[in-house]
Amino acid sequence: MADRQDQAFARQRQSDIYIGGVSGRKPVVPVNPEELRQAAKKRLSRQAFAYLAGGAGSETTVRGNQTAFDRWHIVPRMLRDASRVDTSVTLFGYEYPVPFMLAPIGVLELFHADADLAVAQAAAAEGIPMIFSSQASVPMEACAAAMGNSPRWFQLYWSISDELTESFVRRAEDTGCQAIVLTLDTTRLGWRTQDLDLAYLPFLEARGIAQYTSDPVFRSLMKEHGDEDPGRNKKITPSTLRTLYRMSRNYPGSTLKNLFSGKPMRAVRTFIRTYSRPALNWNDLTTLRHLTDLPILLKGMLHPDDAQKAVSAGIDGIIVSNHGGRQVDGAIPAISALPGIAETVAGRIPVLFDSGIRTGSHVIKALALGADAVLLGRPYVYGLSVAGSEGVRAVIRNLRADLELNMGLSGIKSNKEIA
């Protein structure tokens, strides 16, 4: 059980905010989830905010992830001496202070110049696990160095190139990642209407591909496309020149040299060709198991039958997720899918939850419906947009305090008592 100081975290967080108010200081990072979202929107370009906040189609899945939480209710219990609340959780032999971690989100350079590095520093400072994204803006090695011994996992998109997939896994092991999260629901991009209306995809500007451009296998693949002419049959316009400049600026090294080397364009073309494998199937999991001894979790589970197949395949954990509503318009809300999957898994492997977490009560409801822990996504990126690494820390602290208070006020002394 955590010590008494940790258990008083919520009271201290409240006190810091209220005492700051006496001196006329309001939180730089809004506490209210919608106010936080709006604060980020004011600071971001239209393209950046659309990429972060948007979803697939008419965005019914994005909205459903939120409204579905309202169908479930907490029933507080009284006189249970919840003066000491233990929020810690153990996964795969590691103990974490709270039952939530930072979900993998790509292209963080759209939201702050320090990108993944700022998030890594915040996660380490708060002792919260961070899941490195395959679509990172900073290589995993740099983030791992900034985190010291703080916990991290790695999220894998399975490439067309098996050699590249293997290289990513090896690098994740070498950088001290404690688990591999294989994302299943993004073998191709969903029909993301906000991005399409703006005709904007950040990867075409060489954004969010730092894991690739820092990888020796990927750089070898780039050479295979070295003789291709990316401008063939393309009309040169001011817009294409601006895009070429952005590619050159985002690619590692000197912008001027990159402009004339052709490497940024080759990197983008190679990424598009190798990014993900639509033909991925259950048989491929055997290959991944042979690549690593780390725990493997499958992210994107929404059907109990798929969860049963994962258990039968020897997978170590699953993450119930609809990718935050970014992939399939009209998909079942993730929280609605959770109970059936948890019942099917029946405690044989950990079940994590992703898509829609905004408050401490959301965390409690997810745990009550069968999750062992949850992933926090968009809110921490909103915090990053508002105040960089300190903004991420503020979002983590607020969620932790909210969770602890809701547990105590509901008569819950530990996560094990949530049911």
N, C-alpha and C positions, 0 to 999 in steps of 0.2 A: 504494500500500500504506500502511496506517495506520502511525503512528510506533511506536517500541518501547514507549513508555509505555502506549499503548492495547493493544498486544499482550500486556502483562503484566497486563491488567485482572483476569483470573481469579485470579492469584496474590495481587494486592492485595486482592481481595474476600474470599478465603479468610483472608488474614492479618488483616484488620480484624475478622472474626468470631471467629477463634481468640484473638486478643489481647484482644478484649473479654471472652472467657470467663475469662481469667486474672483479670480484675477483677470477675468474677461477673456479667457482663452477657451474657445470651442474646439472640438476635435477637427483637425485638418482633414482626416479621413472620416467621412460620415459613418455613423453606426447603423443607421437605418438602411436595409439592403437596397431599396429603390433610390434613396438619396445618393448612395454610393454609386449606383449605376449611372445616375444623371451627372454626378460630378465627373466621372470618367468620360462620359460622352462630351462634356464641354471641353475637355482637354485633347480629345483625339480627332484626327481627320475623319471624314465620312467613310473612307475606305477602311481605316483601322477599326472604327467602331462597328461597322457592318460585319467585318470579318469576325470580330469577337462576339458580338451580341446576336448576330443573325442565326437563322436556322434553315432547314429545308422547306421548300414549297411555301405553303401559306403559314408555316411556323406553328401549326397546331400542336406538334410534339413539344416544342419549346414551352408553349403555354401550358400544355397538359402536365409537364413535369412539375410545374408549380401548383396548379390547382388540384392535382391528385392528392397532394399532401393534406389538403383540407378535409378530405373524406375520413381521415383518421384522427382520433382524439386521445389526448393524454388524460388519465383519470388520477389526479393527485391523491395521495394517501397522507393522513395526518398522524401526528404524535409518534413518529418513528425515529426520532433523534438522527436527523440527517445533517448534523452540524459538521460532520467530516465526510467529504465526498471524494471518492477515488475514481478519477476518469481514465486511469491507465488501461492499456490493452496490450496483450501479447500476441504477436503474429510470427509464425515460423521461428519461434525461439527468441525473438527480440521483443523487449518491452518498450512501448512508446507512451508518452505522457497523456495523450488523448486519443480517442478512437477516430481520428481523421488525419488525412495526409493531403499533400498538394498534388492534384491531378496533373497529368502531362498535357501541356498546352503549347502549341507550336507558334513560331514567328513572334516571339515576345519582343523583338526589336521594334515592332509596330507600336508598342505601348510605352516603352521607355528605352533610353539609349543603353542602359546597363543590362537590359533584357534578362536572360536566364541567370546571369551572374548575380543580379540583385535579388532574384527569388531564392537562389541557393544560399546567399548570405542570410536572408531573412529566415529561411527554414532552419538553418544551422543555429542561429541565435535563439530560436524558440524551441529547438529540439524536435521539430516536426519533420517526418520523412517527406522528401521531395521525389517525385517520379520524373526523371529526365525524359524529355520528348525526343523522338527520332527527328522531329522537325524543329529542332532547337536553333537558336541564333548564336549560341556559344557552345563550343565543343564540350562534351561531357568531362573531359580531362580537366579543363579549366574550372568547371563548376565543382567537381570533386575536390580539387585543390583548395577551393574557397570554403568548403564545408568541413574540412578536417575529418573527424571521426563521426560526424553527424550522419544519420541514416539516409540512404537514397536507394531508389529502385530505377530500373530502366524500362521504358516503353518501346516496344519493337514494332515497326511496320515491316512485314515480310516482303523483301524486295524480289523483283524478277531475278536478280542475281543471287544465287545461293551463297556465293563467295562473299558478297557484301553483307548478307544477313549474318553469316558466320563471323565476319570481322566485327560487326556491331556487338554481337554477343560477347566476343572475346574482350573487346574494349570495356564493355559493361562490367565484366568480371574483374578486369585489371584496375578499374576505378573504384572498386569496393561496393558495387551495387549488391543489395541483399536479395533481389528478386528480379525476374524478367516478366514484364506485362506485355503479352501479345495482343494487340488490338485487332479485332476480327471484322469490325463493321465498317471499315474504311478502305476496302480493297479498290474502291474508286470514289471520287468525290460525289457527294449528294448534290441535288439540284438546289443550290443555295441562291435564292432569288435576290437577296440584297447585294451579294457579290456580283451576280450576273448583271443586274441593272447598272452597276458601276463599272462593269467590264474589268474587274480587278481581281487578279490572283497574285498574291505576293511572291510566290515561288518563281514567277516569270521575271522578277527583278532580282533574282538570286538571294532572296530573303528566306530565312528559315531552313537553310540547307547546310548549316555549319557542321553538323555531324557527318555529312557527306563529303564536303570539300576538305575536311580534316582527315578523311579516311584513305589509307593507301590503296585499298582495293578500288574505291570509287575513282581515285585519280588515275589508276590504270585504265579503268573503263572509259574515262574521258579521252584518253589517247586514241582509243579505237574510233572515236568520232572526230578525230582531229582534221581530217581532210574534207569534212562536210562544209558546205557553204550555207550558213544559216540565213544569209540575206537573199538567196536565190529566189527569183520571182517575187520578191517583196519590194513594195514601193517604199522608198526612204522618205520619211516625213519628220517634222520636228518632234512629234510624239515618239517615234521609234528611236530617234537620237537621244531623247531624254531617258527612255527606258534603257538604252545601251549604257548611258552614263550611270544610271542607278545600279545596273548590274555590276559595272566596274567598281563602283564605290563599295558595294556590299560584299564583293568577292575579296578574299584575303590578299593582302599585299598593297602595292601602290596603285592608286586609281589610274594614274596616267599610264603606267605599264600595262595594266589590265585592259585599258581601252584598245591597245594595239596588239595585245597577245591573243585575243580571241578566247581566252580561258573562261571568262564568265559566261559567254554564250554556250560554250561546250559543256560547262557545268550544268547549266539550266536544261539543255537538251538531254544530257545524260541522266539527270534527275528525273525528267518526265518519262524517259524510256524505262527506267529501272525502279521507280518509286514503290510500287506495290503490285501484288500478284492476285488478280481477280480469280484465278483458278485454285487458290488456296483451299485445302480440304483436310479432313480429319487425318488422313494418312501422313500429311506433312508434319504432324505433331511429333511423330517418332523421330524425325530428323532433328527437331529442336531439342528433344530430350537427350539425344546423343551429343549435342553440342555443349550442354551445360549441366552441372549438378545443382545450380541455383533453383529455388522454387519457381515454377512457371504458373502464371495466372492468365486466364483467358478473359479479355475485356470485350464486352458487347453482348453478353448473354441476356436473353429476354424470354426464352421458352424453357420450361422444365425438362423437355426431352433433350435439349442441347446440354443442359446442366448434367443430366444423367450420363450422357456420352462423355462429357469431360471427366467425370469421376471414373468411369470405366476405362478411360484412356490413360489414367494415372496422372492427370493434371493435379497440381498442388492447391489451386484456388481459382475462384471465378469472380468476376466483377460484373454485377448486374448494371447495365448501362445502355442507353440509346444514343450515346455520343452527344449528350446535351441537346438533342433534337436537331442536330446538324446533318443527319444522313437520310432518314426516312420520314417524310411528312405523313402524319397520321399513325405513327407507331405507338404502341402501348406505352403509357408513362412508365418510367423505370420503377417508381415506387409501387405501382400496381402489379408489376411483374415479380417483385421481390418475394412476396409470401409463398407463391407456388414453387419458386426455385429453391427457397430455403427449406421448404418441406421435402422436396425431392432430394436435396443434398443431405439433409438430416444430420448435420454436424460432421460428416465424414471429411470435409475439407472446408477451409474458411470461405465465407461468402462476403465479398465487399460490395459496396453500393456507390454508384456514381450517377449524376444527372439530376440537378435540381436542388442540391443542398444550399441553403441560404442562412439558416438560423439554427440555434441550439435545439429547438423543438424538432426541427427536421432530422437532426442527428438522432435524437431519442426515438422518434417514430421509425426511422430506418433500422435502428438496433432492435426495437421491439418487434419489427416484422421479419427479423431473421438475419440482419447483417451483423458481421463481426466488427466492421469498421466502414468508414465512408471516405470518399474522395471529394475534396473541395476544388471547384474549377473556376468559373468566371469571376466570382467575387475577389479572389486574391489578385487577379489581373486588373480588375477595376482599381484595387488598392495600389498596384504597381503603377498604373497610369496616373494616379493622383499624386503619389508621393514616393515613388521608387521603392527601394528596399524597406524603408520605414513604413511605407503604405502597406506593403505585404505583411509586415510584422503587426501592424495595427489590426488588419483583418483577422489574422490568426488569433491575436489576443482577444478580440471582441467575440469571436465564435467560441473560443474556449471559455470565456467568462459566461457567455449566454448559456452554454451547455451546462456548466457547473451549477449555475443558479437554477435553471429549470429542473435539473436532477434533484437538487436539495429541496426546492419548493414542492416537488412531487413526492417527496419521501423516499427518494432513490439514493442509496449510499454508494453504489458501485455499478459499473456497466453490467455486471453479472445479474443484478436485480431487475434489469429492464426486461419486461416480458408483456 
